[in-house]
Amino acid sequence: MILAMGAVMISCGDKEKKEESKDGFEMNRTKKTEKKETESVEVPVDMSNKGIGPVESVEFGDEIDMELAAQGEAKYNAICTACHMTDQRMIGPALAGIYERRSPEWVMNMILNPDGMLKEDPIAKALLKEYNNAIMLNQNLTREETRAIAEYLRTL
């Protein structure tokens, strides 16, 4: 008798679960889900880091070279906008104000040598984690094309 009552109670208690079960999928509305803490990576601002690559020194003039910046804008629009917007995150970081976070040498080395930067540079590694392991591809730009893009980025 006690076993029979226990079976009735168990089957009645599972009635709600059975109604919510469909094709092996069970919804349990009373179960609380905890948010998984994602590993947050702090990307430092480091103006002294020049990165890994061929660019050791960049001198920006006091005034923006608008002709060079126009060339850089054309190249940027042709290849960079697939992953970067100027003022908001996309696949890669927003580039407006980049020189407030990174040195010009770092920026140019990241453009010229993304493979080496992602392997060895701590900031590039942190950015890779922050942007879901989206790897910046090597666009095989010349140093002159890269300098033009760097000048354009000053206008943002």
Summary of the structure (lengths in Angstrom):
residues: 156
radius of gyration: 26.8
end to end distance: 80.6
largest distance: 93.6
contacts: 380
relative contact order: 0.18
helix: 46%
strand: 3%
